[in-house]
Amino acid sequence: MTRPPPATVLGTALLLAALGPIAAPALAADDCAAGLDRLGQQAAALDAAAPNTPAPVTQQEMAQLRALQQAAQSAAQKGNAQACQAILGEAAALQDSIAHPRAIAADDLEEAKLRSPDGKDLGSITELVIDPATGRIAYAVVELGGFLGIGDSDFPVPWALFQPSGDGYVLNVPKDKLTNAPRFDDRNRPNMNDRQWAMAVHTYYGIAPYWMRQSATLAAIAGSTAGGNDAAAPLRQEVQRLSQEVARLNRELQQARASGSSAAPADGASGQGGTAGGATQATPQAPSGNDSPQPPVSQQ
């Protein structure tokens, strides 16, 4: 086999390195274009099937879906692939909810199967924690002790990491990640209204806090229709600042654990929260970057 001369190999490597910053946005743009095409086909199928279904799609549902589609197209035309992807994610969730609504009683979750991404049984969901401002699930408390071999422990996991699958849910978290994940028992139940605790949990799992997921999409929409990337800049700066703050808190927590301390994160991160089914709702308000998250409500 003829090998290319070293100069050719080096030249190719340098060319790929030079094209890297260009290739990444190009790939993101391709993903955005593919997502737009897929969304257009799904929206058209919903619209066409409406007259022949027992519960046809309403004009309001289609209008909201089309509005998201147009916002994503606007972001793509301006070269803002990140905003396009965020809007497409919201549109995909809406389209799926329109086509296949899912609702489950909290009591039925005890019978639902909880599996790992590779299909292994994990444990069970014992509790849901609700954001009263939106009605959405903020966390699911799961028992994973047997799966991890560490004894019975409760793990508060952001609901965004669960995916419906067959007769249960898939928890999209690797086993090694769960091994060191935040946990509690009956003696040290955390205060889930505490901002530092909430930020630490979401930072550990590497996802945006539940109270910012919709805000991020709205910021992306605003950026795609009004100010481009600049419109979402304040939100990105605040997320970066909060990430740095939580990283500092996590370092302090690790140092405390290393010294044998059993204390939880500072400022009441291990304080007593509302008991299952008995939490009270505070006056709803939309949390901003510097506000505490809306107190969640526990339901078992």
N, C-alpha and C positions, 0 to 999 in steps of 0.2 A: 504494500500500500504506500502510495506517495504521500509524504508528510509535507505540509506547507512550511516554507522557510520561517525561521523565528521572527523575521521582520514582518511577515504577513500576519502571523498570530498576534504580535504586539500591536500592529496597526488595527486589527479587528477589535482587540480589547479596548484600545483607546477610543475607537469609534463608538463602541457600545457604551463606554463610560460617558462619552460626550452626549450621546443620544438619550441617556437614562432620564434626565429631567424632562425631556420632551416626550419620551415613550410612555412614561407613567400617566401624564394627563391624557395622552392619546388613548390609552387603554381605558381610562375612566370615562372618556367621552364615548368610546365604543360601547361600554356597559350601559351608559345613559341612553344611547340611541336604541340599543336592544330592549331596554326596559320600556322606553316610550312606545316602541313598536308593539311589544307584548301588551302593554296597558291599553293601547288603542284597540287591539283585537278583542281583548276581554270586555272592554266597555261596549264595543259594537255588538258583541254576542249577547250581553245582558240586555241591551236596548232592543235587539231583534227578537229575543225570546219573550220579552215582557207580555205581549198580547196573548200568548198561548200558555201562560202559567197561572195557577190558581191565585198566587199572590204576586202580581206583577210589580216590577221595580217602579218606584214612584218618580215623579219628575224631580222632586227635591233630592233624592238619592243620586240620580243621574247628573243633576246640576252640580252637586258637590264633587262627584267623581270627575266630571269634565273640567271643573275649575282647577282641581289639582293637576289634571293632565296639561292644561294650558300653562299653569305656573311652572311645571317641569319643563315644558317646551321652551318657555321664555328663558329659564335658567340655562338650558342647553345652548340656545342661540347666543347667549352672552358668554359662553365658555365656562360657566360655573358648574362643573360636573358634580362637585360636592353637594351643592344645593339641589341639583337635579336628583341625585340619588336619595337625599333625605325626603324630598317630596314624593318620589316614586315609592318609597317605603311606606309612607302614610297612605298613598293611593292603593297600594297592594293590600294593606290591612283593611281598608274600607271596602274594596272590591270583594275580598274574601268574606267579610262580615255580611255584605249584601247577599252574596250567592249562597253562603252556608252559615247562617247564624248559629252560634253556639252559646248555650247557657247551661249552667250546672249548679245544683243546690250545694251549698257549702257542706251540708251533712254527707252528701254523696262522695265527697272527695276522699273520705276514709276508705272507700272501696276502690278508688281509682288506682291503677298501677303506676308506679313511678320507676322509670328506667333510666339507665345511662345511655349515652349516644351509641354504644355498641350493643344495646339491647339487654343488658344485665339488670336484674332487680336491684333497686337502690334502697327503698324504704317506703315511707308513706308521708303524705301531707297531713298535718295535724291541725293546722290553723291558717287562716287567711287574715291579712292585715290590709285594711281598706283605706284609701285616701278619700275622706269625706267631701273634699272640694270637687272631685271629678267623678267619684263613684268607682274609680278603677282600683284594681288590686295593686298594692305597693309591694308587699312581700308575701311569700308563702313560708311558713315554718314547717320544716321537714325533719323527720327522725331518720338519721343515717348511721347510727352507731354500729349496727350489725354489719353493714356493708363495709365500713371503714375499720372495723375491729378495734374501736376505741371506747366501747361502752355506749350506753344510751345518752345521746345529746340532741339538743334542738338547734337547728341551723336556720337562721333567717336568710332567705335567698330572694333577691329581686325577682319579681314575677316575669320580667322581660326575658329571663333565661329559661323559662318553661315553654315547651312547645306541645300542643295537643297531638296525640298519636294513638289511634285505635281506641282501646278501652282505658287509656290513661294519659300520662304525660312523659315527655322526655326532658330531663334536666341537662342542658347543654353546658356542663362543667366537667372538666377532666377530674379523675379520682384524686390525683396528686394535688390539685387545686383545692378540693374539698377537705383534704386532710388537715390543712392549717386554716380553714375558713373560720370566721367568727361564729361562735356558738354560745349556748347558755343552758342552764338547767333551772329547776324550780327555785333554787336558792339565789340565783343571781340574774333574774330576768332583766334585760336591758330596758331602758326608757326609749322606746322607739320614736318618741317625739323629739329626742335630742338631736340637734343638727350635726354635731361632731360624730356621733354614732352613725347616723344615716350616711354621712359623707364617707366615713371609713368603710362601711359595708360596700357601697357602690364602687369606691375606688379599688377595693380589694378585688372585686370581680371584673373591674375594667369596663364598666358601662356608665352611661349618664344617669344621674339621679332621676327617680320616677317623676318628680315635679318639673323636670327640665326637658323631658323627651318631646312633649308637644310644643314647648316653647322653642326648642331648636328647629322643629319643622316650620313653625310660624316665622322664625327669623330667616330661615332659608327661603321661604316664599316671599317675604318682604325684600330680601336681597335680590331675588330673581326678577321682581317686578318694579323695584324702585331704585335701590342704591347699589346694586351689584354686591360685591364682597364686603363693601364698607358697612352695609346695613347690619350684618351679623357680627362685625368686629367687636363691639362691646360685649356681646355674649361670649365670644370665644375668649376674650381677655379675662372675663370673670371666671369662666370654667378653668382656665389655666391657673388663676390665682387660687381658686379653691382646691385644685389638685395639689398645688404646692403646700397649702395649709394642711391638707389631710396627710400628705407624705410626711410632714413634720410630726403630726400626731401619731402616725404609725411607727415612726422611728422611736418616739418616746415610749410607746406601748411595748415595742420589742425590747427596749432597754429595761423596762420594768419587769417584763417576763424573765429576762435573762438574770436579773438580780433576785429572782424568786418571789417577786411581788405578785399577788393575785388581784391587784386593782385593775379595773377596766379603764377605758379611755377617759381622759379628763372631763370635768364638768358634767358629771352625772351620766356618763355613757353606760354605766351598769346600774343606774338607779332603777327603782321600781316603776314600771310602766303600768298601763291599765290592764286589768286581768281579762282573760278571754271572755268575750261576750259582754263585758261590763264597762268598756271604755266609753267615755263621754266625748261628744263632738264639740270642738271649739268653734267659735264663729268663723265660717269659711273666709279665707282670703287668699288671693293668688300670690304664692311666694315668689320673690325675686331673688337675684343673685346673693344679696346680703341678708335676706330674711330666713327665718327658720322654716323648714318644710311644714306644710299643713299637718297637724297631728293626725296620724293614722288611727283607724278604729279596728280593733281585733275582733274577728269572728271565728268561732270554732264550730 
